[in-house]
Amino acid sequence: MAEEQTQPKDGYIIDFISGQQVKASPEEVEATQVFSKILVEDYGYPKTQIQTRPQFHVKVRPSDTKKEYPVDIAVFSDTEKTDDTVFLIVECKKKNRKDGRTQLENYLTLSKANLGVWFNGEERFYLLKQNTDDGRVLFKDIPNIPKYGERLEDIGAIKRKELIVTHNLKSTFKAIRNYLAANAIGATRDEVLAQQLINLIFCKIFDERFTAPESIVRFRVGLNESNADVRGRIEKLFSDVKAKYHEVFTKEDVINLDDNSIAYIVGEMQNYCLIDAERDVLADAFETFIDHALKGGQGQFFTPRNVVKMMVEILDPDDNDMVIDPACGSGGFIIESLRYIWNKIITRYREMGWSDTAILEEKIDVANKCIRGIDKDYFLSKIAKSYMAIMGDGKGGVFCEDSLERPENWGERTRQKIHFGEFSVVLTNPPFGSKIPVTGEDKLKQFDLAHKWKNKKGTNDWEKMKLADKEAPQILFIERCYQLLKFGGRMAIVLPDGIFGNNLLGYIRKFLLQKGRVLAT
C-alpha cells in the first residue's frame, strides 16, 4: 500500500506511484515522475501494476542471482509484480543525457520484458525485443507502446472514440521538436520544422473532426506498417486539410519531412484527442514547439505572456467588442483576448443553464465575429491562424498584410473584414526600430505622424511641417491604431520609453492627448 505523505522533507518529493519520499534528483523530477504520470493518465495503466519504489531489479548477466540492475519504472501484467509478469521497462535520464539505449537493451535481454521506453524528459523512443529462432535477441524501434488492455498489434488501430484527452502534451511536443532537430532530413531550420508540425497538427485536427466514432482514424501508424505507407496516408489527409482550411494553406503547401520523421510524429500524437484538450494545455504545448522558430528578427519582439494578460485584463474585452491587433505576430494578444472573452461566456451562460454544446457554438461564433489580426510576416500570420484554429476557430480573421499600407491596397478578404473606426479594442506590440524605417511617399502621407513637427518655443504647441522621408514603424502604428479604433474605444500599445520622455517627440504625446485619455504608461 502506498505511504501517505503530505509534505516531503527538504530535497525530496513524493513518488507518484508508490507515495514514498524520494530524492528530488534531476532525473527523478524531469523524467521518472513525468513518465510515471504519462503511464497512468495517458496509457491507463493502474498504479498497482507499476513499480518505482522500491525499485524492481534485473540481472546484470545470466549468472547473476542477486539481480543487481535497478529499474527506474517497471510495468507488469498483474498486481503480483513478479519476474515472470514484467513486460515493460522504462529507463529514465535527466535532461540532455543521451546515453542509455544499450543499458535499456541489456535490461530487456536479461528480463522477461519485451517492451522498453527511453525517456529524458524531452526525448523518448520505444523498443520491442524480438527473440530469433537461432537464439539471438534483436531490438526494433516502434512508434509507441500499447495502452492498458491493448495488444501489440493494436498499436495504431485506434477508433476515433478511443482517443484520449491528455495533460501531458508539452512533453510530447518537446519530444517531437527534439527528435526533428536531431533526425529530420532536408528540413532542419526551426521555422521550417514549425511549419511542418503545423501541417501535421491540422491533419490530426481534421481527422478527429471528420472521422466517425466507430471508425479507425487515418492519423495513425501501426506496429508493422512501413513508414512509406504512413506517409502516403498522411499526404492524402493533408490534401483534404488544404481543401477545408483554405484560409491557412495554399496549394503549394506540402509535407516535406522524411518518412521516418512523419511516422515518429504520428506515433507520438496518435493516441491523443487534440480538439477536446484543455485549451491552455494545447496552447502551452504549441508554444513550446514554435518558440524555437520565433527569433525576433525584423524588429519583432514577442510580448511576455504576463504582460499580454495584464493588458487584456485592463481593457476587459467582452463578446460585444471587436478586437484587433494590427501587428499580431504569432497571435499572443488575440489568443489571450479570445480566451478572456470565452471565460466570460462560459461563466455567464452556465449560470443561465446553457448546454456545453450551445456554449461551444457561441464561443466559435465570437471567435469568428469579434477577433481580427494582421501581420505582414507570412510565417507569423500562419502561426497565428494555426493557433486560432487549434484554440477552436477564428482563423479566418487573421490576415497577412502590411497594416501600414493603404487599406485599398490590402487583399479583398482583408478589406471585407477590417475597416477603420470599427474596433472597440486595439491591443498591439508593434515592431520597433530606426533600422527598419517605413519609406515611400504614398504610404507615409496617410499619417500626420509621418511629418516633421516643429515646437513653438516655450509652449506645448506643435506645428506640422513637411512630410518626412522615412519614419520608425512604432510611431506610425500609434496613428494606425487610432484610425482602426471607434469612438469611445480602448487601446493598449507597447511603446519604447522615448515616446513618453524624449523632448523631440513631444508632438506624439500631444497627438495622444488630443485623441483621448491616457490612463497608464
C-alpha positions in Angstrom: 0.0 0.0 0.0 1.4 3.4 -0.9 2.6 5.5 2.0 0.5 8.6 2.8 2.8 11.6 2.6 1.6 15.1 2.6 4.8 17.2 2.9 8.2 15.7 1.9 11.3 16.8 3.7 13.7 19.3 2.0 15.3 17.9 -1.1 12.7 15.2 -1.5 9.5 14.7 -3.5 6.6 12.3 -3.2 6.8 9.5 -5.7 3.7 9.5 -7.9 3.4 5.7 -8.0 4.4 4.5 -4.5 3.7 7.6 -2.4 7.2 7.3 -0.8 9.6 10.1 -0.4 12.4 10.1 -3.0 15.3 12.3 -3.6 14.4 15.2 -5.9 17.3 14.5 -8.4 17.1 16.0 -11.9 16.4 12.5 -13.3 13.6 11.9 -10.9 11.9 15.2 -11.3 12.4 15.7 -15.1 11.8 12.1 -16.3 10.8 9.4 -13.8 7.9 11.2 -12.3 6.8 12.7 -15.6 6.6 9.3 -17.4 5.0 7.7 -14.4 2.1 10.1 -14.8 2.0 9.5 -18.5 1.7 5.7 -18.0 -1.2 6.2 -15.6 -3.0 9.2 -17.2 -2.4 8.7 -20.9 -1.9 4.9 -21.2 -4.3 3.9 -18.5 -2.0 1.6 -16.5 -3.1 1.2 -12.9 -0.6 2.2 -10.3 -0.9 -1.3 -8.7 0.8 -2.7 -11.8 3.7 -0.3 -11.9 6.8 -0.3 -9.6 9.1 2.6 -9.0 9.9 2.3 -5.2 11.3 0.0 -4.1 13.0 -0.4 -7.5 12.5 -3.6 -9.4 15.8 -5.3 -10.2 17.0 -7.3 -13.2 20.1 -9.4 -13.8 23.5 -7.9 -14.9 24.5 -11.2 -16.5 22.8 -14.6 -17.0 24.6 -16.0 -13.9 23.7 -13.0 -11.7 21.5 -14.3 -8.8 21.3 -11.0 -6.9 19.7 -9.1 -9.8 22.0 -6.1 -9.4 20.4 -3.7 -12.0 17.7 -1.3 -10.5 15.0 -0.3 -13.0 13.5 3.2 -13.0 10.0 2.1 -13.9 8.7 -1.4 -14.4 5.2 -2.3 -15.6 3.6 -5.7 -15.0 0.7 -7.7 -16.4 -0.7 -8.3 -12.9 -0.6 -6.9 -9.4 1.8 -9.6 -8.2 4.7 -7.8 -10.0 7.0 -10.8 -10.4 9.9 -11.6 -12.7 7.6 -13.6 -14.9 5.0 -10.8 -15.3 7.2 -7.8 -16.1 6.6 -6.7 -19.7 7.7 -3.1 -19.9 10.8 -1.3 -18.6 11.4 2.4 -18.7 14.9 3.8 -18.5 14.9 7.5 -17.4 17.7 10.0 -17.7 18.0 13.7 -16.8 17.5 16.3 -19.4 20.3 16.5 -22.0 21.5 12.9 -21.3 21.6 10.9 -24.5 23.1 7.7 -23.2 21.2 4.6 -22.0 20.0 2.7 -25.1 22.5 -0.1 -24.5 21.5 -0.1 -20.8 17.9 -0.5 -21.7 18.6 -3.2 -24.2 20.5 -5.1 -21.5 17.6 -4.8 -19.1 15.3 -6.2 -21.7 17.7 -9.0 -22.7 18.1 -10.2 -19.1 14.4 -10.0 -18.1 11.1 -11.3 -19.3 10.1 -7.8 -20.5 9.7 -7.4 -24.3 8.9 -3.6 -24.4 11.2 -0.7 -23.4 11.0 3.1 -23.3 13.9 5.5 -23.0 12.9 9.0 -21.7 14.9 12.1 -20.6 12.0 14.5 -20.1 12.3 15.9 -23.6 13.1 13.0 -25.9 11.9 9.4 -26.0 11.9 6.2 -28.0 10.2 2.8 -27.8 11.8 -0.6 -28.3 10.4 -4.1 -29.0 12.5 -7.1 -28.1 12.4 -9.9 -30.6 13.9 -13.4 -30.0 15.0 -15.1 -33.1 14.9 -18.9 -33.8 18.7 -19.1 -33.6 18.8 -17.6 -30.1 19.7 -14.0 -30.9 17.9 -11.0 -29.3 17.1 -8.2 -31.7 15.6 -4.8 -31.0 13.1 -2.9 -33.2 12.1 0.8 -32.8 8.4 1.0 -32.7 6.0 4.0 -32.9 4.5 3.7 -29.4 3.6 1.3 -26.7 0.2 -0.3 -26.2 -2.3 1.3 -23.9 -3.6 -0.7 -20.9 -5.6 -3.7 -22.2 -4.3 -3.4 -25.8 -2.2 -5.9 -27.7 1.0 -5.0 -29.6 -0.9 -5.5 -32.8 -3.5 -2.9 -31.6 -0.9 -0.1 -31.8 -2.3 2.3 -34.4 -5.6 0.5 -34.8 -7.4 3.3 -33.0 -11.1 4.2 -33.2 -12.0 7.9 -33.1 -13.9 7.3 -29.8 -10.8 5.8 -28.2 -8.7 8.9 -28.5 -7.8 10.2 -25.0 -7.6 13.7 -23.6 -4.2 14.4 -22.1 -2.5 16.8 -19.7 1.0 15.8 -21.0 1.1 17.4 -24.4 4.0 19.7 -23.6 6.4 16.7 -23.1 5.1 15.2 -26.3 5.7 18.3 -28.3 9.2 18.7 -26.7 10.0 15.1 -27.7 8.8 15.8 -31.3 10.8 19.0 -31.6 14.0 17.4 -30.3 13.6 14.4 -32.5 13.2 16.5 -35.6 16.1 18.8 -34.6 18.4 15.7 -34.4 17.0 13.5 -37.1 14.9 15.3 -39.7 16.4 15.1 -43.2 16.1 18.1 -45.5 14.0 20.3 -43.2 16.3 21.4 -40.4 15.6 25.1 -39.7 13.3 25.7 -36.8 10.9 27.8 -38.9 10.6 25.0 -41.4 10.1 22.4 -38.7 7.4 24.5 -37.0 5.6 24.9 -40.3 5.7 21.1 -40.9 4.4 20.5 -37.4 1.5 22.9 -38.1 0.7 20.9 -41.3 0.6 17.7 -39.3 -1.4 19.2 -36.4 -4.1 20.2 -38.9 -4.1 16.7 -40.3 -4.7 15.4 -36.8 -7.5 18.0 -36.1 -9.2 17.3 -39.4 -9.0 13.6 -38.8 -10.6 14.0 -35.3 -13.4 16.2 -36.6 -14.4 14.2 -39.6 -13.9 10.6 -38.5 -17.0 8.7 -37.1 -16.7 7.5 -33.5 -16.6 3.8 -34.5 -14.2 4.3 -37.4 -10.4 3.8 -37.4 -8.5 7.1 -37.6 -6.3 7.9 -40.5 -3.8 9.8 -38.4 -2.0 6.6 -37.2 1.0 4.3 -37.6 0.8 0.6 -37.0 3.4 -1.7 -35.5 4.3 -3.4 -38.8 3.3 -0.7 -41.2 6.0 0.8 -43.4 6.9 4.5 -43.0 6.3 5.0 -46.7 2.7 3.7 -46.3 2.2 6.1 -43.3 3.4 9.0 -45.5 1.0 8.2 -48.3 -2.0 8.1 -46.0 -0.9 11.4 -44.3 -0.4 13.2 -47.6 -3.9 12.2 -48.7 -5.2 13.5 -45.4 -3.3 16.8 -45.9 -4.9 17.2 -49.4 -8.3 17.2 -47.6 -6.9 19.6 -45.0 -5.9 22.1 -47.6 -9.3 22.0 -49.2 -11.0 22.5 -45.9 -8.7 25.1 -44.4 -8.0 27.3 -47.4 -7.6 30.4 -45.1 -4.5 28.8 -43.7 -3.0 26.8 -46.5 -2.3 27.2 -50.2 -2.0 24.6 -52.9 1.8 25.0 -52.7 2.0 23.9 -49.1 3.4 20.4 -48.8 4.6 17.9 -46.2 8.3 17.6 -46.9 9.6 15.8 -43.8 11.2 12.5 -44.4 9.2 9.3 -43.9 10.8 8.4 -40.6 10.0 11.8 -39.1 6.4 11.7 -40.3 6.0 8.3 -38.7 7.6 9.4 -35.5 5.3 12.5 -35.1 2.2 10.4 -35.9 3.2 7.7 -33.5 3.7 10.3 -30.7 0.4 12.0 -31.3 -1.9 9.3 -32.5 -3.4 8.3 -29.1 -4.5 11.8 -28.2 -7.5 13.9 -28.9 -6.4 17.5 -29.6 -9.8 19.1 -30.2 -11.0 18.1 -26.7 -7.8 19.1 -24.9 -7.9 21.9 -22.4 -7.1 25.0 -24.4 -4.2 26.1 -22.0 -2.7 22.6 -22.3 -2.8 22.7 -26.0 -1.6 26.3 -26.2 1.4 25.6 -23.9 2.4 22.6 -25.9 2.1 24.5 -29.2 4.2 27.4 -27.8 6.8 25.0 -26.6 7.4 23.9 -30.1 7.2 27.1 -32.1 9.2 29.1 -29.5 12.4 27.9 -31.2 11.2 29.4 -34.5 10.3 32.8 -33.2 13.7 34.6 -33.1 12.5 38.2 -33.2 14.1 39.3 -36.4 12.9 42.3 -38.4 12.1 44.4 -35.3 9.8 41.7 -33.9 9.5 41.4 -30.2 7.3 38.8 -28.6 5.5 40.1 -25.6 5.8 38.1 -22.4 2.6 36.4 -21.5 2.2 38.1 -18.1 2.3 41.5 -19.9 -0.2 40.3 -22.5 -2.6 39.1 -19.8 -2.2 42.4 -17.9 -3.0 44.5 -20.9 -6.1 42.3 -21.8 -7.4 42.5 -18.3 -7.0 46.3 -18.2 -9.1 46.7 -21.4 -11.5 44.0 -20.3 -13.0 42.9 -23.7 -16.2 41.0 -23.9 -18.3 39.5 -26.7 -19.8 42.9 -27.6 -16.3 44.2 -28.6 -14.5 44.0 -31.8 -10.8 43.3 -31.1 -7.8 43.8 -33.4 -4.1 43.5 -33.2 -2.6 45.1 -36.4 0.9 43.7 -35.7 -0.3 40.4 -34.3 2.9 38.3 -34.8 2.2 34.8 -33.6 -1.1 35.8 -32.1 -0.4 36.4 -28.4 -2.9 39.3 -27.9 -5.7 37.9 -30.0 -5.4 34.5 -28.4 -5.4 35.9 -24.9 -8.3 38.2 -25.7 -10.3 35.3 -27.1 -9.5 33.2 -24.1 -10.6 36.1 -21.8 -13.9 36.6 -23.6 -14.6 32.9 -23.7 -14.2 32.6 -19.9 -16.8 35.3 -19.5 -19.1 33.5 -21.9 -18.7 30.2 -20.1 -19.5 31.8 -16.7 -22.5 33.7 -18.0 -24.2 31.0 -19.9 -23.6 28.2 -17.5 -25.4 30.3 -14.9 -28.2 30.6 -17.4 -28.3 26.8 -17.8 -27.0 26.6 -21.4 -25.7 23.2 -22.5 -22.0 22.7 -23.3 -22.9 22.3 -27.0 -24.7 25.6 -27.0 -21.9 27.4 -25.3 -19.4 25.9 -27.7 -21.4 27.2 -30.7 -21.4 30.7 -29.0 -17.7 30.6 -28.5 -17.0 29.7 -32.1 -19.4 32.5 -33.2 -17.5 35.0 -31.1 -14.1 33.8 -32.4 -15.2 34.4 -35.9 -17.0 37.7 -35.4 -15.0 39.5 -32.8 -11.3 38.8 -33.3 -9.0 40.2 -36.0 -5.3 40.2 -36.5 -2.8 41.4 -39.2 0.8 40.7 -39.7 3.0 41.3 -42.8 5.2 38.3 -42.0 3.8 35.2 -43.8 5.2 32.7 -41.4 4.0 34.6 -38.3 0.5 35.2 -39.7 0.2 31.4 -40.5 1.3 30.7 -36.9 -1.4 33.0 -35.6 -4.0 31.4 -37.9 -3.0 28.0 -36.8 -3.0 29.0 -33.2 -6.6 30.3 -33.6 -7.7 27.1 -35.3 -6.1 25.0 -32.6 -7.9 27.1 -29.9 -11.3 26.5 -31.6 -11.7 28.8 -34.5 -11.3 32.4 -35.7 -8.5 31.6 -38.2 -10.5 33.4 -40.9 -9.9 36.7 -39.0 -6.1 36.7 -39.4 -4.5 38.2 -42.5 -1.1 38.5 -44.0 -0.9 42.2 -44.9 1.1 45.3 -44.2 -1.0 47.2 -41.7 0.7 50.5 -42.6 -0.2 50.1 -46.3 -3.2 52.0 -47.7 -6.3 49.8 -46.9 -7.3 50.0 -50.5 -4.1 48.1 -51.3 -5.0 45.2 -49.0 -6.4 41.9 -50.3 -10.1 41.7 -51.0 -10.9 39.4 -48.0 -8.9 41.7 -45.6 -10.9 44.7 -46.9 -14.1 42.9 -46.3 -13.3 42.1 -42.6 -11.3 45.1 -41.4 -12.4 48.7 -41.6 -11.3 52.0 -40.0 -13.4 53.1 -37.0 -14.8 49.7 -36.4 -12.9 48.3 -33.4 -13.7 48.9 -29.8 -10.5 47.3 -28.5 -7.0 47.6 -30.1 -4.1 45.7 -28.5 -0.6 45.6 -30.0 3.1 45.4 -29.7 4.3 46.9 -33.0 7.8 46.4 -34.5 10.3 48.9 -33.1 13.4 50.4 -34.6 15.1 53.1 -36.7 16.8 50.3 -38.6 13.5 49.2 -40.2 12.1 52.5 -41.3 8.9 52.9 -43.3 9.5 54.7 -46.6 7.6 55.7 -49.6 5.7 59.0 -50.1 2.3 57.3 -50.9 2.4 55.3 -47.7 3.8 58.0 -45.4 1.3 60.7 -46.4 -1.5 58.8 -44.8 -0.1 59.8 -41.4 0.2 63.1 -39.6 2.9 61.5 -37.5 5.0 60.8 -40.7 5.6 64.6 -41.0 8.2 66.8 -39.4 7.0 68.7 -36.4 8.2 72.0 -35.0 7.7 73.1 -31.4 6.7 76.7 -30.8 9.4 77.7 -28.3 8.2 77.9 -24.7 4.8 76.3 -25.4 3.3 72.9 -25.8 2.1 73.8 -29.3 3.5 71.9 -32.3 3.2 72.8 -35.9 3.1 70.2 -38.7 5.8 70.7 -41.3 6.7 68.8 -44.5 6.4 65.0 -45.0 9.4 63.1 -43.7 11.5 60.8 -46.0 11.1 57.9 -43.5 9.6 57.1 -40.1 10.1 54.4 -37.5 7.2 51.9 -37.6 6.2 52.1 -34.0 5.3 55.8 -34.4 3.1 55.2 -37.5 1.4 52.3 -35.7 0.2 54.7 -33.0 -1.8 56.6 -35.6 -2.9 53.5 -37.5 -4.3 52.1 -34.2 -6.3 55.3 -33.7 -7.6 55.0 -37.2 -8.9 51.5 -36.5 -10.4 52.5 -33.2 -14.1 53.5 -33.0 -15.2 56.5 -30.9 -15.1 55.5 -27.2 -12.8 52.5 -27.9 -9.9 51.4 -25.8 -6.3 50.9 -26.9 -3.2 49.3 -25.3 0.1 49.5 -27.1 3.6 48.6 -26.1 6.0 51.6 -26.9 9.6 52.5 -26.1 10.3 54.8 -23.2 11.4 57.6 -25.5 7.9 58.2 -26.7 7.0 59.4 -23.3 10.2 61.1 -22.3 12.1 62.5 -25.3 11.5 66.2 -25.7 11.8 65.9 -29.5 8.8 63.6 -29.5 6.5 65.9 -27.6 4.3 66.1 -30.7 3.5 62.4 -30.3 2.4 63.0 -26.7 0.3 65.9 -27.8 -1.3 63.7 -30.5 -2.1 61.0 -27.9 -3.7 63.5 -25.6 -5.8 65.1 -28.4 -7.1 61.7 -29.4 -8.2 60.5 -25.9 -7.4 59.9 -22.3 -4.1 58.2 -21.4 -4.8 56.0 -18.4 -1.4 54.5 -17.8 2.1 54.4 -19.2 
